[in-house]
Amino acid sequence: MKKRTHRVARVAALAVTLVALAFAPLAAVPSTTAAYTDTAAAETSPTQTPLLTQTTRMTPTSTYLENTATALQDDGTLWVWGFRGNGLAGNGTLTVPSTAPPSPVVLPNDGYAGRDHRYIVKVAGTSLDNYYPTDINYTGLAALSDDGRVYTWGGSSTNNIMGRPSTPIPYTQPGPVAIPGTVVDLRSTSSVFLALTSTGDLYTWGYAEGRGITGQGTATASSPAPSLILSGVHSIGAGMWNGWAIRGNFDARDPNTGVFWWGWANAGSAYASDPSGDSLGVSRYTPFRSNFLSVYAQTGCDSVGVVMGSAADQCLIRSMTGHYYGNQVNVQGQLLTWGDATNYGTGRAYVSGPVSATPIILAMPNDDPVTAVAPTQDYVQVLGASGQVYIYGRYSFGRGPDPTLGTPSLTNLVTPAQLLPLGSAVTALGGFGYSGTALNADGSFVSWGGGTAGGNNNTYSSIINSWGANSTPTTAVQGLTTMITPGS
């Protein structure tokens, strides 16, 4: 019998009684526009990157940008390595060799009222289906600053990924995206960015993929600038081909409350399956309420503009993520999963398509409470309260680390297994493409994986063991690799 809190058990039981309810979708809100006057070029001087001269921590980040590794250091500088074509280095250069040392990204200071330089507090990234890393029309990085601005670089305007014009700041440098108000949270799907403001307004921009991932009204709707799709939002999450938004404490009598979703609802249990958890199999092109998930948002969700899972968040739902074959929702340390179990996307053995597409609680070994989830394209990484990391999923392309040896493995993991070589001192996890990253309590930064569009290699050197050029063969899939930073 799986252990769970009394509250989770209670709301799970209530979900069963509500699953037959049907709710109307919310109408899309017209786009709004604003303009910044920031014309400063990105500052990337070594004098503003202390990591070059002293030891500091690099925190792993999660993006849907395959083969471009990112990490945030303590002073708000973003480091980028691996594939750095398309201007992804953020330094004004279109292409930086993948064997070059990591590139620092420091945001422009124009209009900044704080001390020193403008800090990056969160990063998001896209590549089509978290799979095609080199096409400039689908790639891009976005950063949220400590004063609530969003900057983008490393893509093109073809599919509105940048969300801004190419002038006066070119796409090879971080340029501000026009979003009214102060942004508090930034997320990405495999082709769309989401930004939540302090007043609870939710904006999207990017490539709708014919799946309605923008939530802007139709399967293909996409605006060149961020479009307001929902107001009164408490917090947001994002999957591979969808977004989620919590909007007030759930009240079955009020159709404007609960958990909302939009994007691609894969039929049955195929791919990530229906992100609503209701197994409807019908895509939604504007935010639409989920019967099942709304039950977990009955209390603590009535404020707006909150970062999901932060200290200020009082909702039971702590995170909402997804990968190619499944969805993951952390409810107070218990992980709800559903999707395609035939491709090892749910962390449980396959029973049937309908059962796999129905969210249930997935217990970690020893009932370790879940503190963070970092999906890669094909497999899922889970950080427990114990500091241990658990992995499950499809390894045939990703060559994820063997749970016992840490070396690249082809053995698919049906249920969560502890990644023993990492030990029990992990404090943060990240994921991108087929690769994973971890920060240990001692400050060491570990990474693994490195598949390129299923090619099972590390061509772009996103997994390296030193700050300089990669000293291992670039075509080898990497096992657990500790990155040696300056001063270590």
Order of alpha helices (4+ residues) and beta strands (2+ residues): alpha-beta-beta-beta-beta-beta-beta-beta-beta-beta-beta-beta-beta-beta-beta-beta-beta-alpha-beta-beta-beta-alpha-beta-beta-beta-beta-beta-beta-beta-beta-beta
